[in-house]
């Protein structure tokens, strides 16, 4: 396979699409972010990277809190709009008919329409160049009842989430390719797993 070299750039794709709510219930704001992810399991920690000139940057720096709101297909238009408009000029909640609801722990609001809300408290700010990275501990998670199964587990495969890939939004495929460890399953386990997949297809 022939390869062609390019200049260094941000080419890790696809990435999440999230709407980060910040500020306060009295003065809330939303910033759409793709630079986010998991960085630790215990304690659960995440990050968002924000340009210094963004309106939300100082809000997050001042309060030390933010909420990562996962985006589904219904919220994609609002997420895109909130990513190109500034909170200096618009009340994004009002403009996109979104609901700022009280969080469980942090003082900034969650987005009620988001299927999953991840409340975060900033532990460290790293200045990296174009962006500051807000490293944060996850202090609470809320999920819509509709994506919680009979065992009480959050089923993100039912949330209709989207990803961002090289400037475009894509809905995540509904059919799984495999689960963690499927590449090394024993034959009996693989047979049972494939039977379970077929049964799930029949129920749809």
Secondary structure, DSSP 8 states (H G I E B T S, - for coil): -------------SEE-EEEEEE-SSSEEEEEES-EEEEETTTTEEEEEEETTSHHHHHHHHH-EEEEEE-BGGGHHHHHHHHHS-TTT--HHHHTT--EE--SSSSS-EETTSSEEEEEEEEEEEE-SSEEEEEEEEEEEEE-GGGB-TTS-B-GGGTTBEEEETTEEEE--SS-S--TTGGG--HHHHHHHHHHHHHHHHH-
